[in-house]
Amino acid sequence: MKRHVLALDLGSSSGRAILGSFDGARLEASEVARFYHKPQQSEYGLCWDLDALTNGVKDSIHKAIQIVGHIDSIGIDTWGVDYAVLDSSGDLVLPARTYRNDRAGRYYEDFESDVTPGFAWENTGIPNQVINTSAQLYADLKGPEAQAFENASHVLMLPDYFAYRLTGNLGWSAAISSTSGLASSGAKAWSSEILERIGADRSWFGDISPERSVIGKCSLSGANVVRSGSHDTAAAVHSLRGVKNGDLFISCGSWTLTGTLVDDPVVTEEARLLGLTNEVRVNGGIRLLSNGTGLWVLQQAHAQWRESDSSISIEQIVSEAADEQSSGWCFDPNDPEYARPGNMVDRVVEAAHREGVELARRGQIARTIMESIALSQAKAIEGVSKIVPTSKTIRMVGGGVHNQLLSQLIADACKRVVETHSPEGSALGSLVAQLETIGDLDPDEGEAVVSNLETKRVYTPRNL
């Protein structure tokens, strides 16, 4: 009898439901639903529409059941750092703000005064960033909405929030908790020291549970809802079968997560100064990585170009970029200047102009954006490789693998071979982790199981 497992991979602009069917030797996967969502502006600033996401999750489960009749397990992963605050009845105390909501920036100087970078690193293995859960929650507790927390009973990271809506069980999953800047290194427990400094009540956070554990039964289907990565990058890296300590990876989407695997957190001063972060793997080890801006800049440029030409596709833009020569100028996509949405083309063109470079054609601008992303990847790889010995090949997963020009530019900039894997790495990793959790797949196996779901390409660096 086949096992049917459902991966709910929730991204910051769309949710995907991928149904996996496993006969004991071969895993087949198909998309059963895709739904789109976007942040909403409100009196609280930019907020997630959790009702739309929850409805998308529930509709996806119903569609999967209609196709196969029953589901054995469900796994949910989301982007990192964002959270929901609930009262004792399970209702939202406040709308769930996005990491691009500007309220954290208004209090960030005070945050770093109370939670200094060195103190945060020593206690969590996570560098301070304005998007971190720690900085966002600090702002919530200092700002005008602080009074709402008088009714707070629980703070849940987003995948745990959706799992709660499906099962009625509260939980805190290791991989997503490790992105928060609130948990101890390796996310075995919450850091009481950090929680105290930001003014958060320890009772809002329950015990952290390891990945590949059962949360509860889904009220809609009776399936086990399991922790199958919880953080999209953890799940994506888990899809890379056979990856071992020292192997380099890039999970490329709106963000680029670039790093390698280690057994234990690396909390040296050198790693801190390099801006590295320690995030939990599905198997309990650590992803030592650099968090950077990825395709966000190109996506935002695409959105601006579509305002004057709604037919323009990202594929056409990449094709035009491939026909252009390098402008010879790059910018830092991690600069806060490029973090906010809107008018991205104008900001890139103006930045180039200030340095005496004129970018005019769409393809020229797009190529400059992609070369800048590639150069940032080379810097990230260089930083990680200063800490631990790393491989000569980079394994790349996520939506960015569709962009062959970017993949080649990354190989050129990093001077390493880039091997691309599944564009749906998060969903694939979730499916594998679910099968491991319910006992149908040995954790040390799986290479043959996923090989038919990947179209691998190899990019050799040019001009060496």
N, C-alpha and C positions, 0 to 999 in steps of 0.2 A: 504494500500500500504506500502510495506516495505521501510524503510530508509536504504541506503547503505552509509557507512562511511569508509574512508580509512586512516589507520594509517601508516605513513612512519617513521619508527623507525630506525634512522641512527646511527650505532655504529662505533667504531674506526677501525673495520676490516670488517664489513659487514653491509649491509642495508637490512631491512625486510619490506615488504609491507603486512600488515594484513588487510583484508577486513572484516568489520563488517556489518551484516544485522540484523535489529531490526524491529520486528513486533508490537511493543508497549508493549510487555510483556517479550519477550525472545531475548537475543542477541546471535547470532551465529557468529563465527569468523573463518577465514581460511587464511593461508598464500598463497598469490597469486604470490609472487616473493621474491627472495633473491639474492642479488648480493654482490660480494666481492670486496674489494679495499684495497690498502695499501699505506702508505706514500712513496713518491718518493724522492730520493736524488738528489739535484740540487746544483747549485752555491749558492743558498740561504739556504742550509742545508735541513733538513727533512721537506717536504711540503705535504699537502693534494692534491690529484688529484680531484679538484672540478669538472672538466669536466666529469670524470668517475662517480662521485656521482650524478651530475645533470642528466646525461644520465640514470643512474639507477632509479632515481626518475621518470623521464618522461616515461621510459619503463614500470615501475610498474603501473603508472596511466593508460596507454593504456591497459595493461593486465587486470586490474580490470574492465575497461569499457567493454572489450570483454566478460567478464564473466557475468556481471549483467546489462549491457546496459547503466546505468547511475550511477553517484555518487553524493550524496547530499553534502558531505563535505570531506575535506582533512585536516589532522593534521600532522605536522612535528615536531619531536624532535631529538636532537643530544646530544652528550656529551657536557660538559661545556667548558668555557674559550676561545676557539679558535674563530677566526673572519676573515672577509674578508674586504679589503680596496678597495673602488671603486672610480673611477673618476666621473665627471659630466655626462658622457655618460653611466655609469653603468658597465664599464669595470674594471677588476682588475688592480690595481696599482702595486701590488706585488703578487707573489704566496702566498697562505694562509699557513703559517707555522704551524706545529703541536706543541702541548705543550711539546713534547719531543725534539724539536729543541733546540740546545744548546746555541743559541745566548743570551737568557734571562739570563742564568747562568753567562755569561761573564760580564754582566752589573749589576748583582744582588746586589753586595755590594754598588754600587753607588745608585741604586734604593732605598735600605733601608736607605741610608743616606738622600735622598730627601723625601722619603715617609716612615717615621719611623713606626715601627709596631704599636705603640700606636696611632699615627695619623691616620693610615689606619683603625684601628679598630674603633676608635671614629667616623669616617666619613662614614664607609661602613658596619660595623658589620661583615666584612670578614677579617680573618688574612692574613698577607702577605705570599705568597708562590711564588716560582719561576715560577710556571706554570700559575699563574693568568694572565688574560688579561692585567691588569695594569702593571705587570712586563714585559710581552712580548712587549706591545706597547711602554713602556719606552725604551726598548732595540732597537726596530725598529727606534725610533726617535733619538737615540744616535749613532746608528751604521752607517755603510757605505751606507745603503739603505735609509737613512733619506731624501735624495734629492727627492726620488720618492713621498714623501708626499706633495710636492709642487702641485701635481695634485690631491690630495685626496679631495673628497667631502663627502664621507660617510664611516663610519665604522659600519659594520653589524656583529652581532653574527651569527653563522652558520645557525641555523634554520631560522632566518630572511632573510639570504642570499638566501636560497633555496625558501622561500616563495616569495621573490622578483623576482626570475627567473620565477616563475609560474604565478605571478599576475601583475608584473610591479609596485607594490606598495611597497614603503619603509616602514619599521616598526621596532620597538624595543620592544620585548616581555619581560614581567616582570620576569618570572622564569629564563630564560637564562641570562638576564641582571644581575640578582642577584648573578651570579657566577663570575662576572667579576672583582670585586674589584674596579669598577669605579662608581658604583651606591650608593646612600645613603641607609642606613639601611631600608630594606623592599622594596627597588627598586621602590620607587615612582617617583624618579627623578635621574638624573646623579649628581654626586658630583663635583661641579665646583672646589672645593679645590683640589681634587685629580687630575682632568684633568689638572689644572694649574701646579701642581707640576711635572707631567710627561711630560709636554710640548705639550699636545694634544689640538686641536682646538675644542671648545665646539660645533661649528656648524657641526661637523662630526656626531653628535648624536642627533637624534630627540626625541620627547617625548616618554616616556615609556608607553606602553599600558598594561592593565591587561590581564591575561589569560581568556579564554572563551570569546574572542571577535573575530570579523571577520576582516581578513586582506584584502580580496578582492576575486574576481572571478578568478578561474583557467582558463588560456587561452586555455588549452588543453581539458577541460571537462565542463566548466561552473559551476563547483562545488564551493561552498564557501571554501576558505582556511581559517582555523580558528586557533587561538592559543589554543592548547589543552594540554599544559604543557611545550612545547618548550625545556625544559631541561629533559633529559631522566629520571632522578631521580624524578623530580616533577611528571611526568606522572606515574612512577611506584608506588609512594606512593599513588597517586590518585586512583589506582586500588584497594587499600586495603579498601574496603567499610566498613564503621562503625568505622574506626580508629579515635581516638579522642586524645585530648591533654593528654600528659603523656604516651600514648602507645608507646612502643619501636618498631622500625623497622630496618631492614637491607636490603638495596638494594645491591645485591651481583652480581658483574660481574668482569670485569677487575679491577674495583675499588670497594671498599666497602664504602657505605654511611650509616652511623650508627647514629641513633638519635631518636628524638621524635618530637611531634608537640606542638607549642605554638602559642598564638595569635599575640604577638608582638615581635620584635627583642630583644634579650638579649645581652646587650653590657657591661656587668659588667667586671671588671678586672679579676675576677676568671674565667669567661668563656673564656676570651682571653688567659689566661695562660694555660688553658686546650686545646687550639687549636681548639675550636669549631667555627662553622660558621653559619650564619643566611641566609638561602636561601628560596626563595618564593615558597609557595604552589600554586596549581592550584586555590584554593578558596581564595587566597590572604593572608592567614596566613603565618606562618613561620615554616620551617623545621630547628630545632636546631640540628646540626649534626656534626659528625666528619668524615672528608674525609680521607680515607686510601687506601693503596694498597690492592687489593683483589687477584683475580685469575690470574692477570698479571704474577706473579712469576711462578706459575705452568704452565701457557700457554707458557712462554718462556722456561721453562725446557722441556716441551713437544716438542717444536720446536727443541731443541738441540738433544733430544733423537731420533727424526725422521730423523736426519741427518745420523744416522747409521742404523736405522730400520724404513723405511717409512711406515710400516704397523702398527706400534704401535699406539693405540688409547688412548684417555684420559680416557676412561672407563676402559681399561686394567690397566693403571697406577694406577687409584684409587683402583681397585681390589687388585693389588699387595700391595698398601699401607695399605689396610685394614688387610692384612695378617701379617703385621709387628708389632713388639712392638715399643713403643715410644723410641726414642734415649735419651730422657731426656734433650735434648738441643733444644732451640728455638732461632730464630733471629728476629730482628725487620724488617718486610717487608716494613715499611715506610722509612727505611734508604735510602738515595740517592744512596747508593751502588747498590741497586736492581732496580733502576728506568730506567736504560738504557737497550736497547735490546741486546740480544746475550750472549752466554756462561753462561747462568744462573746456570746451574748445577755446573759448575766449581767454580763459585763464592760462592755458598752455601756450597759446599764441602770444599773449602779452608777456609771459615769463621769458619766452625765447627772444622777443623783441628787446627786452631790457638788457639782454646779453648780446645784442647785435646780430641775432639770427632771425631771418624772416621766414615764417612758415605760412604758406598760402593755400596749397592744394590739400584736399581732404586726405588723399593717400599719404602725402608727406607728413601731415599732422599725426595720422594714425600710426605710421611707421615710427615716428619719434616716440610716441607713447609706448609702443611695444618694445622698442630698444631700451627705453628707460626702465620698464618692468624687468627686462632681461638683465640689465646691469645691476638692478637691485638684488636680483637672485644671485648673481655672482658674488656680491658683497656678503650676502647671507651665508652662502656656501663657504666662503673664505672664513667667516667668523666661526661657524660651527666646526670647521676643520682645524681651527687653532686649539680647540678644546679636546677633541677626540680624533683618532685616525679615521678617515672616511674613505669610501669607495670611489673608484674612478668613473662609475656609472651612476647617473641620477635616474631614479624611477619616478615618473610623473603620472599623476592621476587627477581626475576631476574634469570639469567642463572645459578647462583650458586646453586639453589635448586635442580638441577639435581644431584649434588654431595652429596649423602646421607652421606658419611663418613664425609665430611666437616660440614654438618648440625649438625650431632651428636657431633662432636668435638666442635663446637660453643656452643651447649647446655651445654656440659661438662665444658668448660672454663668459660662460663658466669654464670653457676649455675642457669639457667633459662630455662623454656620450650621454644623450638623453634617450631613455627608453620609455615610451608612453604606454599607459595601460587603460583601464576602463574610464570613460567619461562619467559613468555613474558609480564611481568608486565607493561613495558613502553608502549607497543602497546595497551594493554587492557585499561590502564588508559587514553590513548589518545582517544580511541573509546568512552569511557564513557563521557569524557569531551566534545567531539564533539557533542554527543547527547544532553548533557546539554546545549551547546551553541546554537544549532539550535532549542531548545525548545521541544525536544521529550522525555526528561527524567528530572524528578525533581531532583535537586542537593542533596536533602536529601534522595533520594531513590537509588536503584541500587544493593542492596545486592543480591536479587534474580536474577537480570539480569546477574551478572557475575558468580554466583555460579556454573553454569554448565560448565564454562570455566576453572575451577581450579581443580586440584587434590591435596587436602591438605594432608599433613603428619605432624605428631606431634612427636617431639624428646624430650624425658625426660632426664634431666641430670643424668649421672651415678656417682656413688661413692660419693653421698652426705652423 
